[in-house]
Amino acid sequence: MKRRALYPGTFDPVHYGHLDLMKRACELFDELVVGVYDHARPSKSILFPIEQRIAMIETALDGHANISILPYSGLTVDFARQVEARIIIRGLRVFSDFEFEFRLALANQRLSPEIENVNLMTREQHTFLSGTIVREIASLGGDVSSMVPPNVAQALKARFAGSNGDDFNSPLPLRD
């Protein structure tokens, strides 16, 4: 039986921290499903449409045969069951992530006790990265080339061309 894991997120945009976790999860599990969440939660502003987020991940992960990238909406545990993943992968960057992820894992466990939650520690160089930080820097004309793959940097530059940062108007969330 193949060990299939799900790595869910909005990936808006995908950054090097996300990609590092995806590549590491590929080494731990036989198959990895990257679930791209397709719903703009009220607490989160989505910059790129689902199709573009999926395309950016596909381009950045060129050459990883045991990864599939699929859109989903609704409960993550329901999607995990749908794709027959018994493990949900989540990343931990800083200590404040632990409380959020702990509560999320407990809720997932209550909803689907057969699905395990596995948290991978981020690499030190990625601890500051979040989609929100990347979007804000890009919206203000900052250089994000050390934070995201070239295709993502290009998409961000195109998205914010001629902008003075007013396009990014969501509050910074506690967890992204």
KOLMI-609694 format. One record per residue (C-alpha): residue in three letters; z, y, x. Coordinates in Angstrom, 3 decimals, decimal comma, m for minus. Layout:
("ALA" (Z Y X))
...
//
This chain:
("MET" (0,000 0,000 0,000))
("LYS" (m1,028 3,372 1,377))
("ARG" (1,584 6,074 1,797))
("ARG" (0,187 9,118 m0,008))
("ALA" (1,970 12,469 0,179))
("LEU" (1,405 15,722 m1,693))
("TYR" (1,715 19,120 m0,054))
("PRO" (1,708 21,658 m2,906))
("GLY" (1,392 25,429 m2,686))
("THR" (m0,592 28,457 m3,699))
("PHE" (m1,981 28,886 m0,169))
("ASP" (m2,896 32,501 m0,935))
("PRO" (m4,033 32,685 1,774))
("VAL" (m3,633 29,589 3,899))
("HIS" (m2,122 30,471 7,286))
("TYR" (m1,403 28,681 10,541))
("GLY" (2,058 27,604 9,358))
("HIS" (0,531 25,801 6,358))
("LEU" (m2,182 24,223 8,495))
("ASP" (0,327 23,006 11,069))
("LEU" (2,338 21,256 8,340))
("MET" (m0,826 19,705 6,897))
("LYS" (m1,895 18,327 10,271))
("ARG" (1,568 16,981 11,041))
("ALA" (1,834 15,354 7,605))
("CYS" (m1,518 13,640 8,285))
("GLU" (0,099 11,883 11,216))
("LEU" (3,102 10,761 9,163))
("PHE" (1,289 9,511 6,063))
("ASP" (m1,882 7,547 5,392))
("GLU" (m3,237 10,151 2,985))
("LEU" (m2,343 13,750 2,248))
("VAL" (m3,275 15,547 m0,945))
("VAL" (m3,106 19,314 m0,600))
("GLY" (m2,403 20,545 m4,114))
("VAL" (m3,533 24,144 m4,608))
("TYR" (m1,608 25,654 m7,486))
("ASP" (m3,882 27,288 m10,050))
("HIS" (m1,640 29,622 m11,990))
("ALA" (m0,484 33,158 m11,309))
("ARG" (3,238 32,999 m11,885))
("PRO" (4,713 36,303 m13,054))
("SER" (6,744 36,523 m9,830))
("LYS" (3,713 36,045 m7,631))
("SER" (0,484 38,003 m7,380))
("ILE" (m2,551 35,841 m6,550))
("LEU" (m5,127 37,491 m4,294))
("PHE" (m7,886 34,856 m4,115))
("PRO" (m9,298 32,683 m6,913))
("ILE" (m8,623 28,943 m6,744))
("GLU" (m12,147 28,038 m5,606))
("GLN" (m11,949 30,429 m2,673))
("ARG" (m8,469 29,216 m1,635))
("ILE" (m9,714 25,612 m1,643))
("ALA" (m12,832 26,566 0,358))
("MET" (m10,725 28,417 2,940))
("ILE" (m8,512 25,346 3,442))
("GLU" (m11,529 23,007 3,659))
("THR" (m13,141 25,190 6,328))
("ALA" (m9,901 25,506 8,311))
("LEU" (m9,279 21,731 8,194))
("ASP" (m12,770 20,637 9,140))
("GLY" (m12,553 17,120 10,525))
("HIS" (m9,416 15,727 8,869))
("ALA" (m10,622 12,673 6,974))
("ASN" (m7,295 11,685 5,405))
("ILE" (m6,802 14,999 3,581))
("SER" (m8,065 15,793 0,107))
("ILE" (m7,700 19,236 m1,445))
("LEU" (m7,343 19,481 m5,212))
("PRO" (m6,432 22,218 m7,681))
("TYR" (m3,610 21,688 m10,142))
("SER" (m1,479 23,477 m12,687))
("GLY" (1,704 22,518 m14,449))
("LEU" (4,614 20,666 m12,914))
("THR" (4,197 19,525 m9,338))
("VAL" (5,878 16,179 m10,077))
("ASP" (3,357 15,535 m12,858))
("PHE" (0,525 16,235 m10,433))
("ALA" (2,152 13,975 m7,825))
("ARG" (2,180 11,142 m10,375))
("GLN" (m1,438 11,889 m11,319))
("VAL" (m2,626 11,558 m7,700))
("GLU" (m0,245 8,638 m7,101))
("ALA" (1,736 10,441 m4,392))
("ARG" (5,280 9,141 m3,926))
("ILE" (6,254 11,947 m1,550))
("ILE" (6,216 15,728 m1,896))
("ILE" (6,054 17,616 1,403))
("ARG" (7,595 21,062 1,703))
("GLY" (8,104 23,292 4,713))
("LEU" (11,274 24,949 5,950))
("ARG" (10,878 28,116 7,996))
("VAL" (14,260 29,798 8,083))
("PHE" (17,755 29,020 6,855))
("SER" (17,257 30,916 3,584))
("ASP" (14,447 28,491 2,663))
("PHE" (16,929 25,618 2,656))
("GLU" (18,792 26,693 m0,494))
("PHE" (15,581 27,232 m2,457))
("GLU" (14,062 23,938 m1,299))
("PHE" (17,313 22,067 m1,918))
("ARG" (17,452 23,257 m5,545))
("LEU" (13,743 22,524 m6,006))
("ALA" (14,167 18,997 m4,612))
("LEU" (17,106 18,364 m6,957))
("ALA" (15,079 19,555 m9,952))
("ASN" (12,134 17,374 m8,907))
("GLN" (14,484 14,425 m8,445))
("ARG" (15,864 14,946 m11,951))
("LEU" (12,333 15,043 m13,407))
("SER" (10,903 12,210 m11,296))
("PRO" (13,474 10,130 m9,423))
("GLU" (10,725 7,859 m8,070))
("ILE" (9,186 10,713 m6,046))
("GLU" (10,807 11,622 m2,731))
("ASN" (10,949 15,139 m1,327))
("VAL" (10,431 15,492 2,424))
("ASN" (10,933 18,786 4,220))
("LEU" (9,269 19,444 7,557))
("MET" (10,620 22,125 9,857))
("THR" (8,056 24,723 10,803))
("ARG" (7,170 25,252 14,413))
("GLU" (9,032 28,170 15,955))
("GLN" (5,912 30,328 16,334))
("HIS" (5,287 30,154 12,563))
("THR" (8,787 30,950 11,246))
("PHE" (7,872 34,491 10,219))
("LEU" (4,650 33,543 8,409))
("SER" (4,247 33,683 4,663))
("GLY" (1,287 34,386 2,426))
("THR" (3,011 37,572 1,290))
("ILE" (3,446 38,882 4,827))
("VAL" (m0,170 38,053 5,700))
("ARG" (m1,474 39,734 2,522))
("GLU" (0,596 42,857 3,090))
("ILE" (m0,437 43,260 6,727))
("ALA" (m4,099 42,687 5,837))
("SER" (m3,919 45,124 2,915))
("LEU" (m2,765 47,840 5,293))
("GLY" (m5,573 47,152 7,779))
("GLY" (m3,447 45,195 10,254))
("ASP" (m4,762 42,451 12,505))
("VAL" (m3,902 39,010 11,086))
("SER" (m6,139 37,029 13,451))
("SER" (m3,122 35,414 15,149))
("MET" (m1,749 34,303 11,757))
("VAL" (m4,757 32,851 9,941))
("PRO" (m7,992 31,033 10,844))
("PRO" (m11,089 33,204 11,429))
("ASN" (m12,601 32,376 8,002))
("VAL" (m9,409 33,543 6,280))
("ALA" (m9,159 36,717 8,379))
("GLN" (m12,760 37,504 7,406))
("ALA" (m12,026 36,906 3,692))
("LEU" (m8,963 39,151 3,860))
("LYS" (m10,918 41,887 5,618))
("ALA" (m13,644 41,711 2,970))
("ARG" (m11,089 41,699 0,152))
("PHE" (m9,333 44,805 1,439))
("ALA" (m12,397 46,714 2,722))
("GLY" (m11,914 50,364 1,845))
("SER" (m8,384 49,740 0,576))
("ASN" (m5,346 51,749 1,587))
("GLY" (m2,965 48,959 0,644))
("ASP" (m2,742 49,852 m3,041))
("ASP" (m4,327 46,507 m3,970))
("PHE" (m1,153 44,754 m2,874))
("ASN" (1,457 45,739 m5,402))
("SER" (3,701 42,750 m5,915))
("PRO" (7,326 42,697 m4,760))
("LEU" (8,093 40,532 m1,787))
("PRO" (9,425 37,199 m3,100))
("LEU" (12,331 35,368 m1,523))
("ARG" (10,112 32,355 m0,851))
("ASP" (6,354 32,152 m0,334))
//
